[in-house]
Amino acid sequence: MKILVLFAHPKISDSIVQVEMLERIRGLDDVTVHDLYAAYPDFLIDVEREQALLLQHDLIIFQHPFYWYSSPAIIKEWQDLVLEHDWAYGGRGNKLHGKFLMNAISTGGPQNFYAHGGKDRFEIRELLNPFNQTAYLCGMGWLEPFAIYVGRRIPPADLSQQAEKYRDLAVGLRDGTLDPLKHLAKNYKLPASFATKKDKRHASA
Ligand SMILES: Cc1cc2nc3c(=O)[nH]c(=O)nc-3n(C[C@H](O)[C@H](O)[C@H](O)COP(=O)(O)O)c2cc1C
């Protein structure tokens, strides 16, 4: 699979976790890293360019710090402009059918906060449900989110180990040693439109 990493951090010079994650995957064959804040500091997103990039890749990763239980603002702007009606969804909107989407995030809160009864009340996967449903509407498979918890307080050795896990995940998905269909988010059912892609590589799912 060809992987497109849509990276969004509004202040990369202050980043500890996201920068480490990025360094592990930057330069890998068939992995395109696209830094949205660097490309569009004024939020003037080039829709044609973004759509062309999407067409060239099979797995789209939104890589971002978890901000206010969601993503930094540019990812929302990107979605609002790039995922056009009759392109990404709607009657003739089939361009993303059969592709995969994943969030690769870092949080400030520890993992046990993100549970029913925990301080943050919901699981990370639930809080990312707008991405889940966006993938579904666009005929995509939504993969289990990858998360590194406790953010900037993470001990360096743990960060290194977690970032390496992220790299292994990306490499495994790229090379097919990890089957994305076995890596769908918990309880995610593929939409019927997933299998309408012209090449039926994934139709057996
Ligand atoms: C504006 C803002 C909002 C944040 N919102 C959350 C949040 O909702 N949940 C959380 O666990 N951490 C939150 N954090 C902490 C960041 O997710 C954390 O610092 C970041 O993922 C660490 O990665 P970095 O070193 O690349 O910045 C927030 C941080 C900022 C600056």
The ligand as an SDF file (V2000), in Angstrom:
LIG
                    3D

 31 33  0  0  0  0  0  0  0  0999 V2000
   -4.6540   23.3580   22.4650 C   0  0  0  0  0  0  0  0  0  0  0  0
   -4.3750   22.0370   23.1200 C   0  0  0  0  0  0  0  0  0  0  0  0
   -5.4120   21.1550   23.3410 C   0  0  0  0  0  0  0  0  0  0  0  0
   -5.1560   19.9080   23.9210 C   0  0  0  0  0  0  0  0  0  0  0  0
   -6.2000   19.0520   24.1270 N   0  0  0  0  0  0  0  0  0  0  0  0
   -5.9540   17.8300   24.6500 C   0  0  0  0  0  0  0  0  0  0  0  0
   -7.0360   16.8990   24.8290 C   0  0  0  0  0  0  0  0  0  0  0  0
   -8.1930   17.1680   24.5220 O   0  0  0  0  0  0  0  0  0  0  0  0
   -6.7470   15.7000   25.3760 N   0  0  0  0  0  0  0  0  0  0  0  0
   -5.4550   15.3430   25.7160 C   0  0  0  0  0  0  0  0  0  0  0  0
   -5.2520   14.2260   26.1990 O   0  0  0  0  0  0  0  0  0  0  0  0
   -4.4190   16.2100   25.5440 N   0  0  0  0  0  0  0  0  0  0  0  0
   -4.6390   17.4310   25.0010 C   0  0  0  0  0  0  0  0  0  0  0  0
   -3.6000   18.2810   24.7940 N   0  0  0  0  0  0  0  0  0  0  0  0
   -2.2120   17.8070   25.0280 C   0  0  0  0  0  0  0  0  0  0  0  0
   -1.5680   17.3910   23.6910 C   0  0  0  0  0  0  0  0  0  0  0  0
   -2.3340   16.4030   23.0290 O   0  0  0  0  0  0  0  0  0  0  0  0
   -0.1500   16.8580   23.9030 C   0  0  0  0  0  0  0  0  0  0  0  0
    0.6030   17.8580   24.5440 O   0  0  0  0  0  0  0  0  0  0  0  0
    0.4990   16.5050   22.5750 C   0  0  0  0  0  0  0  0  0  0  0  0
   -0.1660   15.4150   21.9660 O   0  0  0  0  0  0  0  0  0  0  0  0
    1.9550   16.1420   22.7410 C   0  0  0  0  0  0  0  0  0  0  0  0
    2.5500   16.0540   21.4660 O   0  0  0  0  0  0  0  0  0  0  0  0
    3.6640   17.0910   20.9710 P   0  0  0  0  0  0  0  0  0  0  0  0
    4.8500   16.9250   21.9010 O   0  0  0  0  0  0  0  0  0  0  0  0
    3.9720   16.6750   19.5860 O   0  0  0  0  0  0  0  0  0  0  0  0
    3.0810   18.4820   21.0510 O   0  0  0  0  0  0  0  0  0  0  0  0
   -3.8400   19.5440   24.2630 C   0  0  0  0  0  0  0  0  0  0  0  0
   -2.7910   20.4470   24.0460 C   0  0  0  0  0  0  0  0  0  0  0  0
   -3.0500   21.6980   23.4840 C   0  0  0  0  0  0  0  0  0  0  0  0
   -1.9050   22.6470   23.2600 C   0  0  0  0  0  0  0  0  0  0  0  0
  1  2  1  0
  2  3  1  0
  2 30  2  0
  3  4  2  0
  4  5  1  0
  4 28  1  0
  5  6  2  0
  6  7  1  0
  6 13  1  0
  7  8  2  0
  7  9  1  0
  9 10  1  0
 10 11  2  0
 10 12  1  0
 12 13  2  0
 13 14  1  0
 14 15  1  0
 14 28  1  0
 15 16  1  0
 16 17  1  0
 16 18  1  0
 18 19  1  0
 18 20  1  0
 20 21  1  0
 20 22  1  0
 22 23  1  0
 23 24  1  0
 24 25  2  0
 24 26  1  0
 24 27  1  0
 28 29  2  0
 29 30  1  0
 30 31  1  0
M  END
$$$$
